[in-house]
Amino acid sequence: MITFKQLEAIYWITELGSFAAAADRLNTTQSAISKRVQELEQQFSVEIFDRSKRTARLTEKGAEILHYAKSLLEERDNFIERVSSNQVLIRHFRIGVTELTAMTWLPQLVKEIKTEYPRVSIEPEVELSATLFDRLMDDTIDLIVIPDVFNDSRCVVTPLKAVENAWMCVPELDPGGETLSLEDLSNFTMLVQGTRSGTGLIYGRWLAEHNIIPSKTIYCESMLAQIGFTVSGLGVSYLPVPVTRQLVRDGRLKHLAMRGDLPNIRYAVLYRHDRSSSFKKRIADMAQQCCDFRTFFAESS
């Protein structure tokens, strides 16, 4: 008799690359995971994993079994979602967000999910946009909230609010209230996010379209580091207006007077079409309701 535990073992060994990692993910022992695989192999007289390799690599027959295992597990999850009330639905939910969402409205979203689905285990992760998108495509994360920069037909996209950004620097670097052109930015050291950041990708394209080549560029993989570098006086940077408002009020940062505004950064919820469910759609709807970038760690209402 095939069991879902056996199918889960094969799925997670393949996803995580080892029997030990699958055991941790399924809250059991490595020997229990091995036994589940062996039982399935004996039942069908096939080898699912190539034991001659150092890593857990599927055989040709194993890859075929994995294909059906994914379908069966997905159908099981869909069945459970459809017949369970929100109050008793049990599942792990892996949500990925970038720094700005984590530091603003994520606490409110988590509260809403816990209220409606009290038995759902939320597993949040904070990464760069490109990393989160790759993980969504690899099926190691369920749903992501990132800048809306990936136009991919494989995803369901739910639009969220946009974030206003502005050029900022310490007061000492401000050229005395003079209104600057985009070309004037080339004279500054520019603090920017890299291309694995959704915001960095959008503004990198925007700078290229306007032929802006700064005299020096410092790349920051973290938005917090980008803010810190700017406050340290290392250069000028585009920063989110809502979360830097207090730094501007305190005189630690100053908006550069520019002739043109930066485009706003639109955020979105993404999840895979082939992993769509009523539960994920509901989470996306909640995200639309909770989305508010105006303050750090917005208090739950």
C-alpha positions, 0 to 999 in steps of 0.5 A: 500500500502506497502512503503519503508519508512515502511520497512526502519522503521522496519529494523532500529528499529530492527538494532538499538534496539529502535524506537527513534534510528531508528527515528534519523537514518532516520532523522524523529520523533519517532511518524512518525516511530511509525505511519509507523509501525502501518500502516503496522500492520493495513494493515495486521492485525498483530503485528510486535513488542511485545509491552509488552517488554521494548526493540523493540523485533519482534514477530514471524510474525514480524521476517518474515516481516523483512526477506522480508523487507531486501530483498526488500530494498536490491533489491531497492538499487541494482536497484538504483545503476544500473540505476543511474549515479555516479553523481546522486547516493544518498546513505549513505555509512558506512566505517570502518577502523582501526587507521593506515588507518585513519591516512594515506591514508583514506583522499585520499580515501574519496576524490576519493569517493566524486569526483566520487560519489558527492551525496554519504554521507560517514560515517567513523568509526574507531574501532578495527579489531574484532569490525569492523568485528562483525559490518560487519556481523551484517550489521551495517556497509557496508565495512571495511578495516582491517588486512587480518586475518579473513578467512570467506567465507561470505565476499568478500575480496580485498587484499591491501598492507602490512605494515612493522613492526619492534621491537622498543624502546627508545635508553636507552633500547637498549642493545648497538647495540647487535643483539638480538635473539627472545628469548632475547625479553623475558627479556623485558617488551613487549607492544602489541595490544590485540586480538581484534586488527588484528595486535595484533592477528597476532603477538600474534600467531607469538609470541606463535609459537616462544615460546616467553613469555615476562617477563611482558606484557602491552596491548594497545587497541590503536596503538597511545597509543602503540606508546606513551607507547614505546616513554615513555620508558615503554618497547619494541614494534612492531610498523609500520615502515612507520609512526614511521620513523620521531620518529626514525630520531629524536632519540626518538625511535630506531630499535632493531637489531634482527636476524629475521624480523617480518612478514608484516601485509597484509591489505584487504577490506571486505564486505559481499557476500550477500550485494555485489554491483557494488558500493562496488566493485568500492570502493574496487578498489579505496582502492587498488589504494589509499592504501599507509601507508607511511606517516601520513595523506598523502596529497591528490594528 
